[in-house]
Amino acid sequence: MKKLYQVFLEMLNLEGIEEQRLINKALIEKGCMPVGQGSLANLDDREMKIVQELIEDSDYYLLVIGNKPHIETASQMAWISHTLESVKRKGLPILIYAYQGEACFDFIQKEQSTSLQLQMEKVKKEIWCEDFIQQWTSKEELYDKILSGIWNMIEEQPQVGWIRGDCIGRQVLLEEIKKLQLEKRLMVKHIEELEEQLAATQVQNEQSSTDESQLGYFQIFGTYKEDKQGVVFNWKEVLNLDQLFATWGSFLIEAQKDKLARTRLTEIICREYRYGMKYSFEIEDKAYEQLKRCLGHERLLKNFEVETTGGGVTEFLKLTEKGKRLLNN
């Protein structure tokens, strides 16, 4: 939404109509509303209050100094000194353009008024301590410098600005539309990622289901499900080491405590090694040691001191008499 910026404008010793027109033209072209518009000396209290409110509502301060002394120069100087104090107190960004630099104050030497001399020196010190003071020598140069100066000021020191009241509701609606568009893009991206994951899972399942030699080696066919605390194990879809040991453990146990040992085995292994871990001899050996401790604790292990070997499946089967018979067959 387009913003307008209010610029409090003051002109000292600048009586050329063309210069004043170009100053206003430059401000308007950059989306600025000039207020003040020149000399504001000799104001009464009510008018001073209005001007003070204009300064409070402004975004920037612009002072242009010419080279034509006015009969009311003294009162103008007093007013500029007052407004500069107000502007600095409010913290407004300041732009000052002086004709031929400090030479614009040379006329003071021709004046006889001591009060004017003192006021001029005070304003001169206040003005020349500013960072954004520039000099100009022609109305064309003044116009170009105000154009670039106000633009740089808006970019480097952006202010609140002004927005039409009837545009605020429309702005809220536009912001809501942008928010919904962003949420839509994020949702579409999330759906695409889920579709990619689903496609990859389907390919993996197809490969697992067609690898009959692997399933046949472990003698696991079909789908076996075990419900334990809300967890469902599907051996055919996901065949990992935890499920292998849990399934074989219950198959090899020959005792009245089969159910207890099977439950303990499933809890220990599935808690220690989560699903989705890659098959490795190291993981298998660790799970094998836990299995031995579990079976030994339940007094279901015939040979507790059997050493583990890389892979561990053969040694695992040797742990029980039923496993040994299976190997011999």
N, C-alpha and C positions, 0 to 999 in steps of 0.2 A: 504494500500500500504506500502511495506517495505521501511524503511528509513535506510540510512547509516549515521554514525556520524564520523566526522573528529576529530581525537585526535592528538594534537601537543605533540610529545613525545621527552623527553630529558633524557639522561642517563649520570650520572656523576660517574667517577671512577668505571665503570662497563665494564670490558673487556672480560668477559666470553661469548663465542659465544652461548653456550647453554642457558644462562640466557636471552640474547637478543632474541633468537629464541622463547623462551616460552612467553616473553612479547608480541611480535608481534602475536603469536598464540592466546593468551588470548584475545587480542583486536579484531582480525579478527573473532573469534568465537562469539563475542558479537555484530557483525555488525558494527565494527569501522574501519576506515581507518587511520593507523598511518602515520603521516608526521613528518619530523624532523629527526627521527630515530637515535638520539644519539648526539654526540658532534658536535656543529656547531661553534666552535671557529675559530678565524683568518679568518673571511669573509671580502671581500671587500664591498664597499658601495652598488654596484648593487646586490650582493648576500644578503646583509642585508635587502635590500628593498623587495626582493622576500620572504625571511623568514618572514618579518613583514606582508606581505600579507597572507602568510600561517596561521599565528596566527590570523589575522582578520577573516579568513574564517573558523577557527576551532570551534568546539563545546565544547571541553573539553581539559584540560591540564594535562599531566601526567609526573611526574618527578620520576625517579628511581635512587637512590644513592647506589653505591656499596662500597667496602672496598679496592680497589686497586688504589692508587694514580697514576695519570698520569703525564707525564712530562709537559703537558700543563694545569695542574690543575688551575693555576692562571687565564689564559685567559678563561677557562671554567667557573670559578666562576664569572668573570665579565659578561660573556654572560648570565648566568643563572639569575643573578641579573637584567639584562636588560630585559630579557623575562618575568620574574615574574612581573615586573612593567607594561609591556604591557598587560599581561594576566589579571592582576587585574583591569587595566584601562578599558578593554573591558568587564570585569565581567564574565569571563569564570569560570565554576566550576573547582576546582583544586583537583587532587589526587597526593599524595606524598608517596613514599615507601622508607624508609631509612634502610640500613643494620644495625641491632642491635641498632636501634634508634640513639641517639646522639653519640654513639660510632663510627659511620662512619666518624666523624670529628676528631677523636683522632690523626690521622696521621699528622695533621697540626703542632703538637708540635715538630715533627722531622724536619720540614722544617725551613730553615733559612731566607726565604724571608719575610720581614716585610709587603710588599704589599699583599702577599698571605694571611698572617695572618689576616690583616684588612679586605680583601675581604671575607675571609672565615667566619669571625665573622658576617659580614653584612648579608651574605646569610643565615647563621645559624639562625639569629634572624628572618629574613623574613620567613624562612621555618617553624620554630617552632611555629609561631603564627597561622598557618593554622589548621583548624579543622579536615581535612581529612588525616593527616599524620599517617602512620602506619609503623611498623618495620617488617623486615623479616630476617630470618636466613638461609634459604635454597632456592634453585631455585624452588623446588616443592611448598614450602609455598608461594613464591612470585607469582607463576603462579595462585594458588588458590585465593590468596587475590586480585589480579588484576581482575580475573573473577568476583568475588562477588562485588568488589568495583565499577567497571565500570557499572555493572548491576544496583546496587542500585542508582548510580549517574543518570543513564538514567531514572529510575523510579521516583526519587525524584526531579530531576532538568532537565526535558526534554528540549532539545534545538531544533533549527529549523531543523537540519539534511539536508541530501541530497537525492533527488529523481531523477531517470533517466528522462531526458527530454522527451523521447518517451513514458513515462508512464503517463504523465500529462493528455493528452486527454482521455486516458482510465479511469483515475481516475474521471474526470468530468462526463463521461458517467455512471460510476458505481454510483456516487452520485445521478445523475438524476434518475437512475433506482430505487435506494432506496427511493427517494422522491415519485416516482409514486407508488411504492408498499405501502408506508405508506398512501398515499391518497386513494388507492384502499381499504385498510383495513378500513379506516375511513368511506368511502362511503358505504361499505358493512354493517358496523355496523349501520350506519344511516338508511339504507334501512330496516334492521331487526327491528329497533325501530319503524319505520313508519308502518311496517306490523303488529307489535304487537298492536300499537295504533289503526290501522284500524280494527283489529279483535275485540278489546275491544269495539270500537264504534258500530260495527255491532251487537254484543251481547246486548249492552245497547239499541240500537234501536229496536231490536227484542222484548226485554222485555217491552219497552214502548208501542210498537204497539199492544202487546197482552194483555196489562192491560186495558181491555175495561171498567172495573168498574171505574177506575180513570177518563178516558176520558168521560165516560157517566155521572159521577157526575158533571163535569164542562160543560156538553153538548157541547163538542168540538169534532167534527168528521171531517174526511177528512184532507185536507191540506189547510191552509190559509196562504197567503203570503202578506206581506205589504212592498212595496219598499219605503224606506225613506233614502235619502242621500246615496244611494248605498248599504244599508243594507237590506238583505232579511231575514225575519223571517219565519221559517217553524215550525208551532205549533206542528205537529205530531211527527217530528223527535226530537225536543228539546222542552219540555214542562216545562218551569220554571215560577217562580213567576212574573217576569217582563212581560212576554208575556201574562200570565193569566190576569193581571190587565189591560194591554193595550187592550186586546180583549173584556173583559167584560165591560170596561169603555165605549167603543163606542156602545156596544149593549144596554146599559142601558140608554143612554142619549136620551131624547126626546125634541129636540129643533132645531131651525134653525142653531145654532152654533155647530152642531154635529162635523163637520169636524175640526173646530178650536180647540174644546176641545179635540178631539181625538189626533190631532197632538201634542198639548201641553202636554197631558198626556204621550204619547209615548216618547217624548223628555225628560221629567223630569225623568221618572222612568228608562228608559233605559240608561240614562246618569249616574244616581246615583247608580244603582245596575246592575253590568255587568252580562252577561250570564254565566252560569256554576256554580253559587253560590248554595250551598245546601239549600233546602227548610227548613225554620225554622219559628216559630211564630214571632220571633223578627224581622226578615226581612219583614215578611208579615205585621206586625203592622206598621213598618216605611213606607212601600209603601202605606199602607192604609191611613195614615195621609197625605201623599203627594197627594193622590188621592182626599181626601176631600178638601184640599186647592185649588187644581186645579179646581174641579167642583164648589166650592163656588165662586171662582174668576170669572168663566164664568156664574154665576147666574143659575146654573143648579142643585144645591143641595137643596133638600127640607128640610132636617134636618141636619144642619151643626154641631150640638152639640152632635151627637150620640157618645157614648163612644166606644173605641176599646176593644175588648176582645181577649184572646188567640186564634189565628187562624184567626179571623177577616173576614172570608168569609161570614158568615151569616150577620154580621153587615154591611159588604160592600154592600150586596144586599139590605139592608134596607135603603140605602142612597137615593134611587130614588123610585118613585111610581111604575115604571115598575119592579124594583127588588122586591118590596113587593108583587106585583101581582104574580110574578114568584114563590115566596116562598109559597104563599097561595095555588097556584095550585099544 
